Amino acid sequence: VIGNTGRNFGAGMTNGDAIVFDITGEFESKINQESVRIERLNQSNDLKALQILLEKHIHFTQSPKGTEILSKWEELSTYFWKVIPLAAESQQQETAQKLHSISNLSTKA
């Protein structure tokens, strides 16, 4: 999302991730904390994937805002949030615990 967001962002979000551009610093107060958590987008693989998505977005839409972000990428890439659904996070943890338990059983046999 490179445009404005409303309040209660992420309510009911159970899977996937969202990326939100927040140059105004208001987004953090607009999320639904019961459904999602946010973290700054700072891993190089996430940033590279986002850069590619923005390039495609600009190609198809001629987006002035997307063009501006890419032209000042080093500065503006620090304004992105990654939105992570808590439901998906707990599912991942549960799956990891099950896999760990299974691997412990197989090593004891």
N, C-alpha and C positions, 0 to 999 in steps of 0.2 A: 504494500500500500504506500503510494507516494503522495496521496492526498490526505484530506482531513478524516479523522475518525470520530465517531460519536462516543458517548459514555457507555459503559458496560461491555466494552470490547472483549470478545472471546467467550461470552456467556454461552454455555452449551457446547463449546468446542471440545471435541473428544479425540481428535486424531489430526495428524499433520502438523505443520508449523506455519506461522505467518511471519512475514517480515514487514515492519512498519518504519517509515521514515518520519522522524520527529525532531525537526529543527527548532520547534517552539518550546520543547521541554514539557509539554502538557500531557503526553500520552500515558505516562506512568500512572497518572491519577484517573485515567479513563478505563483501565482494564477491570475485568471481573476477576477479583482475586480468588474466588471460590472455584473458578474453572481453569485459570491459566496462571502461569508465572512468566516473567520476562527477564531477558538478559541482553546485554549489549552484544551485537553481532561483531565478533572480533577474531574468529578463527579464519585463517587464510582461505581454507577450502569453501567456507560459507560465503565469504566476501567475493571470491572469484566466481562462484555460482551466481551470486546476486548480480555481479557486474555483467555476466553473460545474459542473464534474464533482462536486465535493463537495456542492453544493446538490442536484443530482440524486440522489446517493447517499443523502443525508439524507431526501429526499422518499420514496424507495422503501424505505428500511430503518429510518428513525428512529434512526440511529446516534448514540449519545451522544458518542462520540469525535469524529465528524465535526462534530456540533453545537458541541462545545467548541472545536474548531479554528477554525471559522468565527466563533464569538463573540469569539475573541481573534486574529483574522486578522493584524492588523498585527504582533503579537509572534510568533505561531506559524508564520507562513508562511516564516520564515527557517530553519526546521528541515527543509525538504524538499530531497532530493537528486534530481537527474535522472540516470538510469542510461542510458548510451549504449553500444550494442554496438560493439566495435572492428571487427567484420566489416562492419557497415553504414557505418561511418565510412570505411573503406578503399574500399568500393564507391563512395561519394560522391566521394571524392578522385579515383579512377580515372575516373569519368564526367566530372568537371570537367576533368581533363587531356585526355581525348579531345575534349571540346567545344572546349577551347582550341586543340588541334592542328587541328581541322577549321576553326575560324574563321581560324587563321593561313593555312591552305591557300587558303581562299576569298579572302583579301585579297591573296594573291600572284598569283592567276590573272588 
